[in-house]
Amino acid sequence: MVAYSMKPKALYFYTNDATFVRKDLRTMEKNFRVIKMRFDVSKKWRLPISFLLQFFFLIRHTHNASIILIQFGGYHSLLPVLFGRLFRVKSVIVLG
């Protein structure tokens, strides 16, 4: 087993805590130090807040991440992909 500090860092973005999300996280945590962020889309008035929180999350974590994974494509994938391009971090959108 790889030591915690030696694992590459993965950023994981998702919109709901579904069973497949938990399964993906368990699988990824075997090889990555996963930093996850739930993008709240439950109420449309929260979207600006969610984007702002995601922006600051990305500023804090993208510079030393190895990969960015986004569950499903949508407006919540815009900033992670842009930050991935800016910091030259591979970003992957998982299609369901």
Rosetta blueprint (number, residue, H / E / L):
1 M L
2 V L
3 A L
4 Y H
5 S H
6 M H
7 K L
8 P L
9 K E
10 A E
11 L E
12 Y E
13 F E
14 Y E
15 T L
16 N L
17 D L
18 A L
19 T H
20 F H
21 V H
22 R H
23 K H
24 D H
25 L H
26 R H
27 T H
28 M H
29 E L
30 K L
31 N L
32 F L
33 R E
34 V E
35 I E
36 K E
37 M E
38 R E
39 F L
40 D L
41 V L
42 S L
43 K L
44 K H
45 W H
46 R H
47 L H
48 P H
49 I H
50 S H
51 F H
52 L H
53 L H
54 Q H
55 F H
56 F H
57 F H
58 L H
59 I H
60 R H
61 H H
62 T H
63 H H
64 N H
65 A L
66 S L
67 I E
68 I E
69 L E
70 I E
71 Q E
72 F L
73 G L
74 G L
75 Y H
76 H H
77 S H
78 L H
79 L H
80 P H
81 V H
82 L H
83 F H
84 G H
85 R H
86 L H
87 F H
88 R L
89 V L
90 K E
91 S E
92 V E
93 I E
94 V E
95 L L
96 G L
